[in-house]
Amino acid sequence: MNGAYGNLSFRAPDPSWSLWKHCLDYAAATDLGLRRANNQDNLAVMLASSQEEFQHRGHLFLVADGMGAHAAGELASKIAADEVPLTYLKHPARNPGEALRAAIEQANQKIHVRGQESEDFQGMGTTISALALLPQGALVAHVGDSRVYRLRGNLLEQLTFDHSLAWELHRDQPKTEISPGIPKNIILRSLGPRPTVEVDLEGFYPLEPGDTFLVCTDGLSGPVANEEIGVLLQCLPPKEALRAFVDLANLRGGPDNITGIVVQVTGPMQLAEQGSSRPSAKKPRSQASGSGGLWSKLFGWIFGPRVGKGKRWGEGPYQRFECIPGPAVANTLQKVVQELRTAAANSQWQIDWDAFNRCESAGQAAVQNNQFPQAVQYFAKAMMDMMDQLRQQRPKS
């Protein structure tokens, strides 16, 4: 990890990102939160190192949220984050969905065996949510209650089903109608506690330039509302959106570790020429033929009818939200900024107010002019500026 702001740590870019940054932007970070002694979350990013590797296995992003006493949860999530990307590449004869499923099942076996070797580690487990971006589209593999979202335009979609008691009891009902009396933290499926695990596959979801994905643990999706997630993803670039999510989660108590990856598709997934930021003039195989071409026929023969045209894995999306940047989220962020100002003054924090004041004033002017996307941007930047200053003053543990 590098780029740390107190407990907030951003993952260094994948070595292959220089090949893809003309068509892909992403940020990955984790934060301890305010109520945990150690961080049991882990994440992994594996970008294809060549066009051929992208055609075969795509780009992989995953988060894992560990569970267990002592260091057990941290170990379980680390095993998942380390093993799944490596094993995913080791099944060349399988289609991407089956290879990703097999990789997660193998990680489950390794975590389970490790848990049996020590009394301290017995019963340890972890969630996992993995997103693969491939020529065929976006593929999701999932166990637990970490989540994968996709934002397209104003529509935010949850692509994963929470394997929790609350969601299972309301499997056939809209998730917005779940009774508040049902505990949200009872997980019914995870990697590690049992020798075998059922892995959900979702996709393929076709990709379009502008699609933005969020892969996150419940330490992020719990405190930050879905509508806020959708609006911030629209209004901010990936790294700033991720910082805003972490700051909001911490300002609302930071009850859990907070981990997320924001991925934005900015163009066709075509490898840049060596030493160039532009894509090669040669078309990738998936785009060189029409729908009736040789590649399409080979694709259908290799992957079979389950993932052919018009068919896919899973039943998602499981929730949909219209997230139009409007007064609701702008006013929420304005209130957060005002509360930060009051707290800083009352606590006599040492704050450089210039940037904060400029952003707050610009946000207020944008609200008055009904320019709500700009208001969201300015208030989010004011919040992040204040939180960064507080992190720098916080004693390092």
HELIX and SHEET records of a PDB file:
HELIX    1   1 TRP A   17  TRP A   20  1                                   4    
HELIX    2   2 GLN A   51  ARG A   57  1                                   7    
HELIX    3   3 ALA A   72  TYR A   88  1                                  17    
HELIX    4   4 PRO A   96  GLU A  117  1                                  22    
HELIX    5   5 GLU A  119  PHE A  121  5                                   3    
HELIX    6   6 LEU A  165  LEU A  169  1                                   5    
HELIX    7   7 LYS A  175  GLU A  177  5                                   3    
HELIX    8   8 ASP A  218  SER A  221  1                                   4    
HELIX    9   9 ASN A  226  CYS A  235  1                                  10    
HELIX   10  10 PRO A  238  LEU A  251  1                                  14    
HELIX   11  11 ARG A  285  ALA A  288  1                                   4    
HELIX   12  12 LEU A  294  PHE A  303  1                                  10    
HELIX   13  13 PRO A  305  VAL A  307  5                                   3    
HELIX   14  14 PRO A  327  SER A  347  1                                  21    
HELIX   15  15 TRP A  353  GLN A  368  1                                  16    
HELIX   16  16 PHE A  372  GLN A  393  1                                  22    
SHEET    1   A 8 ASN A   2  TYR A   5  0                                        
SHEET    2   A 8 LEU A   8  PHE A  10 -1                                        
SHEET    3   A 8 LEU A  24  ASP A  31 -1                                        
SHEET    4   A 8 ILE A 258  VAL A 265 -1                                        
SHEET    5   A 8 THR A 212  CYS A 216 -1                                        
SHEET    6   A 8 ARG A 147  ARG A 152 -1                                        
SHEET    7   A 8 LEU A 155  GLN A 158 -1                                        
SHEET    8   A 8 GLN A 319  GLU A 322 -1                                        
SHEET    1   B 3 ASP A  41  MET A  46  0                                        
SHEET    2   B 3 HIS A  59  MET A  67 -1                                        
SHEET    3   B 3 GLY A 125  THR A 126 -1                                        
SHEET    1   C 5 ASP A  41  MET A  46  0                                        
SHEET    2   C 5 HIS A  59  MET A  67 -1                                        
SHEET    3   C 5 ILE A 128  LEU A 134 -1                                        
SHEET    4   C 5 GLY A 137  VAL A 143 -1                                        
SHEET    5   C 5 ASP A 200  TYR A 205 -1                                        
END                                                                             
